[in-house]
Amino acid sequence: MNAGRPTRPLPLPLAAAAAWMPAALTLAVLALPALAAAAPAPAPAEAAFAVPDDAARLVPPGSTMVAAIASLDAAEVEWQGLAAAFGSRPTDKDYSLLTTFGDGLPGFAALVAHDRPLLVAVGINGLVMGGSLDLTFIFPFEGDLAQLQYRGKGSPFVNLQQCGGYAALTSASWFHTMPTPTRLPLPAGLMAATVDLGTALKVGLPLVEMGMRQLSQATTDSLGVVHPPLIAPQDLDGVLTSVRTVARSVSRLDLAIRRDGDRYLTMDRLLLVPGSDLAPGPQAPFKDAVELTAILPPGSDLVQVASMDLTRPFAVFEPLYQADMRRTAEQLPPAAAADFTAWYGEYLGLVPLTAQPVAAGLHVTDAGAEVHVVMKARDASAAFKRVTGLLDRLSTLPVPVRLEPVADEAFPGAEARTYRIDLDTRSLLAPVPGGDSPKVAQIAQVADLFSRLIPEIRLARTGSYLLASADHDRGAMATMITACRDEDRRGPVDPRPAAAVPDGDGHVQEVIAGDLTSMWRWFSGMASDVEGGPKLPPLADLGPLPCAMTMSAWEGGFSGTFTVHRDDLLALARALAAQGALAPQR
């Protein structure tokens, strides 16, 4: 459950999203992090993947990406555990990971050693020179390499090199074993990868810019129909500036999958040039957001807490948002386009407001989802007026969404507004060709389903707190207002966010934690209500599936982790297999 807030500084087409998501807009405005003066402590030193020297000497220098597996034995344990849970038998094609590696390489299975790391390196030098990617496969072996047949039809490999107990198959005919090991900053894990993103983007920047310029030109198809450019010519300079800023700001991307006792943990880390435009800078204390969970109603299936300021990274991508906005406005009549442009500009102006600590809870019921959000703002009164003003004006825009103000009883000691959501199905279906097509019926059903699941949104402001709820029971908002004003009326702080922090990559500023089983059942129920939609298995007998995501932000970059218990993941696989999902390959 991401209460509408971004967890990475990556661009999204918000103009289109704004027309669809009034609830998400409201919760997004009330659900993003805060700016603070003190930077967090440095992250703990990261454990490195142990690469044998003879393997590292077979990695071509300048490789853009290097991926590694700790060993075939270790990987097979996990692979076969999942395969068996999905119903695979030892005789099935997808039961063994070795089959995947060995296909197309006769003799490989008899040579490869199972107890040492394997690596794959990819270089872009050949691609930049007009050829293809440089691919190198490095594996531990035992026996006579002459048994390996690697130049079969369609094989990319033209070169075989040996160093100690390792061999390298590569598509680069120029490569020879290096005199010293290539430095590989791989993170520790069962599987790991590192990408020299900074070099790749800088080298590929001319190609990217060429593509952007092509997108800013109108095209004519084979029927003579002229299609407008995807990037307006007046937006090209701003878009190119964003792309160049990213290219000079990013450094490296690290990925890892780890096994920690009875748990799986995945990690992704984007490293930035310190002081660059993408670097998020100082962040507010994470505990400020965690403490807000005491104001939320108890019993949430998922809880989200965040204290992450993405104001600086957002500025890098603002030209992309503006370009998307203008592309949408160009499809509207002049008067409507002017109204939409003005509204969208004010919407983007809310970004500084989003830099506040926030806590949100999601509870799934048979009737739908209940969402509750609390934020402590520096000027809550002004923020409340800006947010409600934007929502009031949303219904005047040429979008298929109407937020109808509802005459609601006053909440003592608080400003409050309630909106009823109305999706204009006729406007929603206008772009869909064929009034009798199944797609039209499905969209109409989804619109009706959304209106039933989240019929109303309540917003409130009391003191320095901003509150939002999508809940059939207005009493939940009243309880939160009381808890804001009287600390003795608050519940306990939710323990799940703090429990997830040790699994984070240092500098944790956001956590989403809870039970994914309830979410699955909710989505499978929704899908079943849509005629022609995907039939997801209900997994009625599946127990809770606790998991946690963490997001970190510091001057040097961003990172995220995801943890889940291995037995829970295998139980999910068995439940899916029992419902006929993902049948094994016989």
Backbone torsions as a table, in degrees:
resi	resn	phi	psi	omega
1	MET	NA	106.9	174.8
2	ASN	-108.0	107.6	-170.9
3	ALA	-69.4	53.8	175.9
4	GLY	80.4	1.1	-172.9
5	ARG	-102.0	145.9	176.8
6	PRO	-76.2	143.2	175.9
7	THR	-110.5	3.0	174.0
8	ARG	-141.2	149.3	-179.3
9	PRO	-81.2	59.9	-178.0
10	LEU	-115.6	144.8	-175.3
11	PRO	-74.5	145.2	173.9
12	LEU	-131.7	152.1	179.6
13	PRO	-76.0	81.2	-172.1
14	LEU	-70.2	-26.1	-178.6
15	ALA	-61.6	-44.9	177.6
16	ALA	-67.8	-40.3	-178.6
17	ALA	-65.1	-35.8	-177.9
18	ALA	-62.2	-29.8	180.0
19	ALA	-75.8	-17.1	-174.9
20	TRP	-104.9	-24.0	-162.1
21	MET	-126.7	69.2	177.0
22	PRO	-64.3	-37.5	179.0
23	ALA	-67.0	-45.0	179.2
24	ALA	-64.1	-35.8	177.6
25	LEU	-61.0	-47.6	-179.2
26	THR	-60.6	-47.8	-177.5
27	LEU	-71.9	-29.5	177.1
28	ALA	-66.0	-42.0	-180.0
29	VAL	-63.0	-31.8	-177.8
30	LEU	-99.7	9.6	-171.9
31	ALA	-136.2	47.5	175.5
32	LEU	-137.4	164.3	-163.6
33	PRO	-84.7	-175.4	-168.7
34	ALA	-125.4	153.5	-179.4
35	LEU	-86.1	139.9	177.8
36	ALA	-138.4	167.5	-174.7
37	ALA	-86.5	-31.5	-172.3
38	ALA	-96.2	130.8	175.9
39	ALA	-77.9	147.9	179.3
40	PRO	-70.1	165.2	178.7
41	ALA	-66.7	155.8	179.8
42	PRO	-59.4	149.7	177.6
43	ALA	-68.8	150.5	177.0
44	PRO	-63.9	155.7	-179.1
45	ALA	-61.3	135.7	-177.3
46	GLU	-86.4	130.8	175.7
47	ALA	-67.1	144.1	-175.9
48	ALA	-106.4	151.8	174.4
49	PHE	-71.0	130.3	-177.3
50	ALA	-83.7	107.0	179.6
51	VAL	-104.4	121.1	177.5
52	PRO	-58.7	145.5	-177.2
53	ASP	-59.0	-39.7	-178.0
54	ASP	-68.2	-27.5	174.3
55	ALA	-73.6	-41.2	-178.6
56	ALA	-65.6	-27.6	178.6
57	ARG	-74.1	-11.5	178.4
58	LEU	-99.6	3.0	176.8
59	VAL	-88.4	119.8	-179.3
60	PRO	-60.1	134.0	177.9
61	PRO	-63.3	145.6	-179.2
62	GLY	81.0	10.3	177.3
63	SER	-60.5	133.6	-177.6
64	THR	-76.3	-36.1	179.4
65	MET	-136.7	139.6	173.1
66	VAL	-131.3	127.1	176.5
67	ALA	-119.8	151.0	-175.8
68	ALA	-144.6	151.3	171.6
69	ILE	-120.4	133.1	-175.1
70	ALA	-55.4	-43.0	174.2
71	SER	-174.5	158.2	176.5
72	LEU	-65.2	-36.2	178.6
73	ASP	-59.4	-49.0	-178.2
74	ALA	-64.9	-42.0	-178.9
75	ALA	-68.9	-36.4	-179.1
76	GLU	-64.4	-35.0	178.9
77	VAL	-58.0	-47.3	-178.3
78	GLU	-72.9	-43.2	-178.8
79	TRP	-60.8	-47.8	-176.7
80	GLN	-71.1	-29.6	174.6
81	GLY	-61.2	-46.1	178.0
82	LEU	-68.7	-41.6	-179.7
83	ALA	-60.4	-43.7	179.3
84	ALA	-65.2	-38.0	178.8
85	ALA	-63.6	-33.3	178.1
86	PHE	-84.0	3.4	174.8
87	GLY	97.8	7.7	178.9
88	SER	-72.1	146.0	175.1
89	ARG	-106.4	159.5	-179.4
90	PRO	-55.1	-22.9	-179.8
91	THR	-87.4	-5.9	-178.2
92	ASP	-77.2	152.6	-175.4
93	LYS	-64.6	-35.0	-175.3
94	ASP	-92.8	12.9	-177.4
95	TYR	-79.0	-29.5	-175.2
96	SER	-115.3	134.1	174.8
97	LEU	-68.4	-29.5	-179.5
98	LEU	-61.3	-32.6	177.9
99	THR	-60.6	-39.8	-179.8
100	THR	-63.2	-43.9	179.9
101	PHE	-72.2	-35.1	-171.1
102	GLY	-83.5	-20.7	-179.8
103	ASP	-57.4	128.9	177.6
104	GLY	87.0	-2.4	178.7
105	LEU	-127.4	79.1	178.8
106	PRO	-56.2	134.5	-180.0
107	GLY	91.6	-10.9	-176.4
108	PHE	-65.3	-45.0	-175.1
109	ALA	-60.4	-31.9	-178.7
110	ALA	-80.7	-15.0	-175.7
111	LEU	-102.2	-35.0	-170.0
112	VAL	-67.7	137.5	173.8
113	ALA	-87.4	137.6	-172.1
114	HIS	-91.8	-7.0	-169.8
115	ASP	-110.4	11.9	-179.5
116	ARG	-132.1	162.9	-175.6
117	PRO	-66.0	151.1	170.5
118	LEU	-117.2	147.9	-178.3
119	LEU	-135.3	152.8	172.2
120	VAL	-130.5	129.6	178.5
121	ALA	-119.4	139.7	179.7
122	VAL	-127.4	130.5	176.9
123	GLY	-119.3	153.6	-177.9
124	ILE	-109.7	3.7	-178.4
125	ASN	-58.4	-45.4	179.6
126	GLY	-62.7	-37.8	179.8
127	LEU	-65.1	-43.1	-179.5
128	VAL	-64.5	-31.6	-179.7
129	MET	-84.3	10.2	176.8
130	GLY	92.9	5.8	179.1
131	GLY	-102.6	-132.5	-178.9
132	SER	-124.6	172.6	178.0
133	LEU	-62.7	147.0	173.1
134	ASP	-88.4	116.5	-176.5
135	LEU	-114.4	128.8	180.0
136	THR	-131.6	126.4	179.2
137	PHE	-111.6	119.7	-173.5
138	ILE	-115.8	122.8	-174.6
139	PHE	-140.0	149.2	175.5
140	PRO	-77.7	141.0	-178.1
141	PHE	-134.6	164.5	173.0
142	GLU	-146.5	127.0	-176.1
143	GLY	116.3	-161.2	-174.4
144	ASP	-97.8	115.4	-178.8
145	LEU	-63.6	-16.5	179.5
146	ALA	-64.8	-17.0	178.4
147	GLN	-74.5	-16.1	-175.9
148	LEU	-82.4	125.6	176.4
149	GLN	-104.7	109.3	-172.2
150	TYR	-122.2	2.1	-178.3
151	ARG	-111.3	35.0	178.9
152	GLY	-69.7	174.9	-178.9
153	LYS	-59.7	127.2	178.8
154	GLY	82.8	-2.8	-179.7
155	SER	-71.1	136.7	177.8
156	PRO	-80.3	-10.6	-171.5
157	PHE	-86.7	132.4	178.6
158	VAL	-126.4	-2.7	-169.7
159	ASN	-143.0	129.8	177.0
160	LEU	-119.4	124.7	179.4
161	GLN	-123.1	152.0	-179.8
162	GLN	-130.5	140.6	174.4
163	CYS	-146.3	109.1	-179.0
164	GLY	60.2	-127.1	-179.7
165	GLY	-91.7	15.8	179.3
166	TYR	-120.8	152.6	174.8
167	ALA	-130.8	152.2	179.4
168	ALA	-128.0	125.8	169.9
169	LEU	-101.4	126.7	-175.2
170	THR	-139.8	151.0	175.3
171	SER	-87.5	-3.4	180.0
172	ALA	-92.6	107.0	-176.8
173	SER	-67.4	-21.1	-176.6
174	TRP	-81.0	-13.8	-169.0
175	PHE	-77.6	137.8	171.2
176	HIS	-132.0	157.6	-180.0
177	THR	-53.0	132.8	-176.7
178	MET	-78.0	146.9	179.5
179	PRO	-69.1	-26.5	178.0
180	THR	-130.7	155.0	-179.2
181	PRO	-63.1	139.5	172.9
182	THR	-73.7	134.6	179.5
183	ARG	-71.2	127.6	-176.3
184	LEU	-127.0	103.1	-179.4
185	PRO	-81.6	56.3	-179.5
186	LEU	-79.6	134.9	174.6
187	PRO	-74.7	154.8	-179.5
188	ALA	-66.0	147.7	177.2
189	GLY	164.9	167.1	172.0
190	LEU	-64.7	-41.0	171.2
191	MET	-130.6	143.1	-177.2
192	ALA	-150.6	156.0	176.7
193	ALA	-152.3	150.0	173.4
194	THR	-136.3	138.7	-177.4
195	VAL	-123.6	125.5	175.4
196	ASP	-78.6	75.0	-172.4
197	LEU	-66.7	-36.5	-179.1
198	GLY	-60.5	-49.8	179.5
199	THR	-65.1	-42.4	-178.5
200	ALA	-60.0	-43.6	-178.5
201	LEU	-70.7	-37.8	179.3
202	LYS	-66.8	-43.5	-180.0
203	VAL	-66.6	-40.2	-177.7
204	GLY	-86.4	0.3	-175.4
205	LEU	-58.5	-43.6	178.7
206	PRO	-57.9	-38.5	178.4
207	LEU	-67.9	-39.9	178.8
208	VAL	-64.0	-44.9	-179.7
209	GLU	-64.3	-37.9	177.3
210	MET	-60.6	-42.8	178.3
211	GLY	-63.9	-39.6	178.2
212	MET	-62.7	-41.2	179.8
213	ARG	-65.5	-36.6	177.0
214	GLN	-65.9	-36.8	178.9
215	LEU	-69.0	-16.9	-180.0
216	SER	-91.2	8.8	179.8
217	GLN	-115.3	141.8	175.7
218	ALA	-67.3	148.8	179.7
219	THR	-124.8	155.6	178.3
220	THR	-121.1	126.1	-178.5
221	ASP	-84.6	-177.0	-174.8
222	SER	-65.7	-18.5	178.9
223	LEU	-93.3	2.7	179.4
224	GLY	84.7	7.2	179.2
225	VAL	-80.0	128.8	179.9
226	VAL	-89.4	126.1	179.6
227	HIS	-106.9	133.2	-179.1
228	PRO	-66.3	158.5	178.9
229	PRO	-66.8	148.4	176.7
230	LEU	-75.2	-25.1	174.5
231	ILE	-119.4	120.5	179.5
232	ALA	-61.9	138.6	-178.3
233	PRO	-53.1	-36.2	-178.8
234	GLN	-71.6	-14.0	179.2
235	ASP	-96.7	-7.9	-171.7
236	LEU	-59.9	-46.3	-177.6
237	ASP	-59.9	-42.1	179.6
238	GLY	-65.7	-40.5	178.9
239	VAL	-65.2	-43.6	179.0
240	LEU	-63.6	-36.7	177.1
241	THR	-61.6	-41.4	178.0
242	SER	-62.5	-44.9	-178.4
243	VAL	-63.2	-43.1	-180.0
244	ARG	-65.9	-36.5	178.5
245	THR	-63.7	-42.9	177.5
246	VAL	-61.4	-44.1	-177.3
247	ALA	-60.8	-36.6	-178.9
248	ARG	-91.2	-4.9	-177.7
249	SER	-98.8	-32.9	-175.1
250	VAL	-83.3	152.5	-179.4
251	SER	-120.6	-62.7	-173.0
252	ARG	-149.9	150.2	174.4
253	LEU	-119.1	123.0	178.9
254	ASP	-113.6	141.7	178.7
255	LEU	-135.1	146.9	178.5
256	ALA	-157.1	148.1	169.0
257	ILE	-121.6	125.7	-175.4
258	ARG	-123.2	153.9	172.3
259	ARG	-113.8	116.5	-179.3
260	ASP	-119.4	93.5	-177.6
261	GLY	63.4	-117.3	-178.7
262	ASP	-98.8	18.9	-177.8
263	ARG	-125.8	151.1	167.6
264	TYR	-100.6	143.7	176.0
265	LEU	-136.8	128.6	173.1
266	THR	-108.8	149.1	-178.7
267	MET	-138.2	136.6	168.8
268	ASP	-130.8	138.3	-176.1
269	ARG	-139.9	122.3	175.3
270	LEU	-103.2	112.6	180.0
271	LEU	-92.4	137.2	-176.5
272	LEU	-117.5	160.8	172.1
273	VAL	-72.2	118.3	-178.9
274	PRO	-54.9	135.1	180.0
275	GLY	83.6	-1.4	179.3
276	SER	-74.9	170.5	-176.6
277	ASP	-65.3	-26.0	179.7
278	LEU	-83.3	-18.4	-178.1
279	ALA	-62.0	126.6	-173.9
280	PRO	-72.5	-20.7	178.5
281	GLY	78.0	-162.2	-176.6
282	PRO	-62.4	147.9	-179.1
283	GLN	-125.3	154.1	177.7
284	ALA	-72.0	156.3	179.1
285	PRO	-59.6	131.9	-178.7
286	PHE	-64.0	-32.2	-177.3
287	LYS	-63.3	-24.7	178.3
288	ASP	-62.5	-36.9	178.0
289	ALA	-76.0	-39.5	-179.2
290	VAL	-60.0	-40.8	-177.8
291	GLU	-65.1	-23.0	179.6
292	LEU	-69.1	-18.5	-179.4
293	THR	-64.2	-19.7	178.2
294	ALA	-67.0	-17.3	-179.7
295	ILE	-88.3	-21.2	-177.7
296	LEU	-73.4	152.6	173.0
297	PRO	-60.9	144.8	-179.2
298	PRO	-73.8	165.9	172.3
299	GLY	88.0	18.5	-179.7
300	SER	-71.1	144.1	176.4
301	ASP	-77.5	-35.1	176.0
302	LEU	-131.9	140.9	176.3
303	VAL	-123.5	141.1	177.1
304	GLN	-127.3	129.3	173.1
305	VAL	-129.3	140.1	-176.3
306	ALA	-148.6	141.2	173.5
307	SER	-142.1	65.1	-171.1
308	MET	-125.7	121.7	-179.2
309	ASP	-98.8	109.4	-179.9
310	LEU	-107.0	22.1	-176.9
311	THR	-60.4	-46.7	-178.0
312	ARG	-65.9	-48.7	177.1
313	PRO	-60.6	-35.2	-179.8
314	PHE	-60.4	-37.6	-178.4
315	ALA	-60.2	-30.6	179.1
316	VAL	-65.3	-37.4	-174.9
317	PHE	-96.5	-1.2	-177.1
318	GLU	-56.7	-38.4	176.9
319	PRO	-57.5	-31.7	178.4
320	LEU	-69.9	-40.3	176.1
321	TYR	-63.2	-43.1	179.8
322	GLN	-63.3	-40.8	178.6
323	ALA	-63.0	-41.6	178.1
324	ASP	-63.6	-40.2	178.7
325	MET	-62.3	-45.7	-178.1
326	ARG	-67.0	-33.8	177.7
327	ARG	-63.6	-39.2	176.4
328	THR	-68.6	-42.9	-177.9
329	ALA	-62.6	-33.0	-178.3
330	GLU	-65.9	-17.3	179.7
331	GLN	-90.9	0.6	-177.0
332	LEU	-106.8	158.3	172.1
333	PRO	-59.6	155.0	-173.8
334	PRO	-52.6	-47.4	-177.7
335	ALA	-64.9	-43.0	179.5
336	ALA	-67.1	-37.1	178.9
337	ALA	-62.9	-40.1	179.4
338	ALA	-64.6	-42.1	179.1
339	ASP	-64.6	-43.4	-179.2
340	PHE	-64.7	-42.2	-179.0
341	THR	-63.3	-42.9	179.5
342	ALA	-64.9	-42.3	180.0
343	TRP	-64.3	-44.2	-177.0
344	TYR	-65.0	-37.6	177.4
345	GLY	-61.9	-41.0	177.4
346	GLU	-68.2	-35.0	177.8
347	TYR	-62.0	-46.4	177.6
348	LEU	-65.4	-27.0	178.2
349	GLY	-68.0	-8.9	178.9
350	LEU	-81.2	-6.2	-175.8
351	VAL	-53.7	-46.2	177.8
352	PRO	-58.8	-32.5	178.5
353	LEU	-64.5	-33.6	-176.3
354	THR	-69.1	-12.1	-180.0
355	ALA	-82.6	65.6	179.9
356	GLN	-136.3	145.9	173.6
357	PRO	-62.0	140.2	-174.1
358	VAL	-145.2	152.2	173.1
359	ALA	-134.7	140.0	-179.7
360	ALA	-140.5	148.2	178.1
361	GLY	-130.3	144.3	178.5
362	LEU	-125.9	125.6	176.6
363	HIS	-122.4	127.9	-177.8
364	VAL	-100.5	128.8	177.8
365	THR	-124.6	173.1	177.1
366	ASP	-64.0	-25.3	-179.1
367	ALA	-85.3	-14.8	-178.6
368	GLY	145.5	-156.9	-177.0
369	ALA	-107.0	142.7	173.3
370	GLU	-114.3	123.3	-177.9
371	VAL	-119.5	135.5	178.1
372	HIS	-134.8	136.6	-175.2
373	VAL	-135.9	141.1	174.3
374	VAL	-137.0	137.0	178.0
375	MET	-137.3	143.1	173.9
376	LYS	-105.8	114.5	-172.7
377	ALA	-106.6	156.6	178.5
378	ARG	-71.6	-35.6	176.6
379	ASP	-135.0	77.8	-173.5
380	ALA	-64.6	-35.8	-178.9
381	SER	-63.0	-47.4	178.8
382	ALA	-66.0	-38.7	-179.9
383	ALA	-64.6	-41.0	179.3
384	PHE	-61.3	-42.3	179.9
385	LYS	-65.4	-40.4	-179.6
386	ARG	-66.1	-43.7	-177.4
387	VAL	-66.5	-50.2	-179.0
388	THR	-65.6	-32.8	176.6
389	GLY	-63.3	-41.9	177.5
390	LEU	-64.5	-41.5	-179.2
391	LEU	-69.1	-36.9	176.5
392	ASP	-61.0	-39.7	-177.5
393	ARG	-79.3	-18.1	-179.0
394	LEU	-58.4	-37.3	-177.3
395	SER	-70.8	-13.6	178.7
396	THR	-90.6	-6.0	-177.4
397	LEU	-87.3	158.8	179.7
398	PRO	-79.3	62.8	179.3
399	VAL	-127.7	155.3	-175.5
400	PRO	-78.9	34.6	-178.0
401	VAL	-132.6	136.2	173.6
402	ARG	-128.3	130.4	173.3
403	LEU	-109.3	104.9	-177.2
404	GLU	-90.9	118.0	176.1
405	PRO	-58.9	137.7	-178.4
406	VAL	-112.1	132.6	174.6
407	ALA	-70.2	110.0	-173.3
408	ASP	-118.4	152.3	174.3
409	GLU	-63.5	144.5	-179.1
410	ALA	-69.8	145.9	171.6
411	PHE	-96.4	119.4	-177.6
412	PRO	-55.3	130.7	175.9
413	GLY	78.3	18.8	-177.5
414	ALA	-150.2	148.1	164.5
415	GLU	-81.7	139.6	-176.8
416	ALA	-148.4	148.0	174.9
417	ARG	-139.9	144.2	176.1
418	THR	-126.3	137.6	179.8
419	TYR	-126.0	137.9	171.5
420	ARG	-98.6	132.4	-177.5
421	ILE	-87.3	130.1	177.6
422	ASP	-131.9	115.0	176.3
423	LEU	-91.8	123.3	179.5
424	ASP	-80.6	94.6	-174.7
425	THR	-60.7	-36.4	-178.9
426	ARG	-62.3	-45.0	177.4
427	SER	-67.6	-35.0	-178.9
428	LEU	-64.7	-35.3	-175.5
429	LEU	-92.4	-5.0	-176.2
430	ALA	-55.4	-41.6	-178.1
431	PRO	-76.6	-6.4	-174.0
432	VAL	-87.9	117.5	179.5
433	PRO	-71.4	145.0	175.7
434	GLY	81.2	94.3	-175.0
435	GLY	-62.8	-20.7	-177.6
436	ASP	-102.9	9.1	-175.9
437	SER	-71.8	152.9	177.4
438	PRO	-58.5	-31.3	-178.7
439	LYS	-62.2	-39.2	179.1
440	VAL	-61.8	-45.5	-179.6
441	ALA	-62.2	-40.7	-179.6
442	GLN	-64.8	-44.0	180.0
443	ILE	-62.7	-40.5	178.6
444	ALA	-62.7	-39.9	178.8
445	GLN	-66.9	-41.6	178.3
446	VAL	-62.4	-42.0	179.3
447	ALA	-61.1	-44.4	179.4
448	ASP	-65.4	-40.5	-180.0
449	LEU	-63.2	-44.2	179.7
450	PHE	-61.4	-41.7	-179.5
451	SER	-63.5	-33.5	179.6
452	ARG	-78.2	-35.5	-177.1
453	LEU	-71.9	-40.8	-180.0
454	ILE	-128.1	76.7	-175.6
455	PRO	-74.9	-26.8	-176.3
456	GLU	-141.3	152.8	173.9
457	ILE	-127.6	133.6	176.0
458	ARG	-114.4	137.0	174.9
459	LEU	-122.0	146.7	178.6
460	ALA	-151.1	156.7	174.5
461	ARG	-136.2	125.2	174.8
462	THR	-136.8	121.9	-175.9
463	GLY	59.2	-126.3	-180.0
464	SER	-98.1	13.7	-177.6
465	TYR	-105.9	138.6	169.2
466	LEU	-107.8	136.3	-176.2
467	LEU	-129.9	149.3	174.3
468	ALA	-144.9	147.2	175.2
469	SER	-149.6	143.0	168.4
470	ALA	-119.7	94.4	-168.8
471	ASP	-153.8	135.8	177.4
472	HIS	-65.2	-25.7	-176.5
473	ASP	-96.8	112.4	179.3
474	ARG	-69.7	-14.6	179.5
475	GLY	-64.1	-25.2	178.9
476	ALA	-64.0	-40.9	177.8
477	MET	-65.6	-41.9	179.1
478	ALA	-60.6	-40.0	179.4
479	THR	-65.9	-40.9	179.5
480	MET	-65.9	-39.8	178.6
481	ILE	-61.4	-43.6	178.4
482	THR	-62.0	-41.0	-179.2
483	ALA	-66.7	-32.0	177.4
484	CYS	-65.8	-38.2	-174.5
485	ARG	-85.5	-23.8	-175.5
486	ASP	-133.2	106.6	-177.2
487	GLU	-63.0	-25.9	178.4
488	ASP	-68.8	-17.0	-179.7
489	ARG	-94.4	5.7	179.7
490	ARG	-85.0	155.2	176.4
491	GLY	-86.6	-173.1	177.3
492	PRO	-72.7	153.7	174.5
493	VAL	-68.1	133.7	-179.5
494	ASP	-63.0	125.7	-175.7
495	PRO	-79.2	-12.9	-171.9
496	ARG	-67.3	-41.1	179.5
497	PRO	-60.9	-46.9	-179.1
498	ALA	-64.7	-34.4	-179.9
499	ALA	-66.5	-26.3	-178.4
500	ALA	-83.6	-18.8	-173.8
501	VAL	-58.7	-42.3	-178.8
502	PRO	-60.0	-23.5	177.7
503	ASP	-83.1	-7.3	-177.8
504	GLY	-75.4	172.4	-175.9
505	ASP	-94.9	38.9	-175.3
506	GLY	72.5	159.1	176.5
507	HIS	55.6	33.7	-177.5
508	VAL	-62.4	127.3	178.9
509	GLN	-123.3	-6.8	-180.0
510	GLU	-153.2	142.0	177.1
511	VAL	-139.2	136.7	167.8
512	ILE	-121.5	121.6	-174.2
513	ALA	-142.0	148.0	176.5
514	GLY	153.5	-157.2	-172.6
515	ASP	-103.9	117.9	-179.9
516	LEU	-80.9	-18.1	-179.2
517	THR	-60.9	-43.3	-179.5
518	SER	-62.5	-38.8	178.2
519	MET	-64.4	-41.4	179.7
520	TRP	-60.4	-45.3	-178.0
521	ARG	-64.2	-36.4	178.6
522	TRP	-65.3	-49.0	-178.4
523	PHE	-66.8	-37.9	179.3
524	SER	-66.3	-35.0	176.1
525	GLY	-66.4	-40.9	177.9
526	MET	-63.8	-43.9	-178.9
527	ALA	-62.0	-35.4	-179.5
528	SER	-69.1	-23.4	-179.7
529	ASP	-80.8	-10.0	-177.3
530	VAL	-104.0	116.1	-179.3
531	GLU	-62.7	130.2	179.9
532	GLY	83.5	-5.3	-179.8
533	GLY	-79.1	171.8	-179.5
534	PRO	-67.4	137.9	179.1
535	LYS	-93.9	100.0	-179.6
536	LEU	-86.8	137.7	178.5
537	PRO	-63.5	136.7	-175.3
538	PRO	-72.7	-22.2	180.0
539	LEU	52.7	47.8	-173.9
540	ALA	-62.3	-29.9	-176.5
541	ASP	-92.6	1.9	-177.8
542	LEU	-78.4	132.5	178.6
543	GLY	-77.9	-177.1	178.8
544	PRO	-58.6	144.6	178.8
545	LEU	-123.7	82.6	-178.3
546	PRO	-70.8	140.0	177.8
547	CYS	-153.4	171.3	-179.8
548	ALA	-151.6	141.2	171.4
549	MET	-117.2	140.2	172.9
550	THR	-122.6	147.0	173.1
551	MET	-126.8	134.3	-178.3
552	SER	-119.6	150.4	177.0
553	ALA	-145.7	132.1	176.0
554	TRP	-154.4	176.9	-175.3
555	GLU	-56.1	-29.3	-176.4
556	GLY	-90.6	-2.1	177.4
557	GLY	151.7	-160.7	-179.8
558	PHE	-131.7	153.2	175.0
559	SER	-154.5	161.3	178.6
560	GLY	-144.8	150.4	175.1
561	THR	-133.1	155.1	175.2
562	PHE	-136.3	130.4	-179.9
563	THR	-125.5	142.4	176.2
564	VAL	-151.9	147.1	178.1
565	HIS	-72.2	136.6	-177.3
566	ARG	-60.0	-44.4	-179.3
567	ASP	-62.2	-36.1	178.2
568	ASP	-66.8	-40.2	179.0
569	LEU	-65.6	-40.3	177.4
570	LEU	-66.9	-36.3	177.0
571	ALA	-64.0	-39.2	176.2
572	LEU	-63.2	-42.7	178.5
573	ALA	-61.5	-43.1	179.7
574	ARG	-65.1	-38.2	179.0
575	ALA	-66.0	-40.9	177.6
576	LEU	-65.0	-41.5	179.5
577	ALA	-63.5	-38.4	179.7
578	ALA	-64.5	-25.6	178.7
579	GLN	-91.4	4.8	177.6
580	GLY	85.5	12.5	-179.8
581	ALA	-87.4	141.3	174.7
582	LEU	53.9	65.7	-179.6
583	ALA	-67.6	144.7	179.6
584	PRO	-64.1	157.1	175.1
585	GLN	-88.6	111.0	-178.6
586	ARG	-81.8	NA	NA
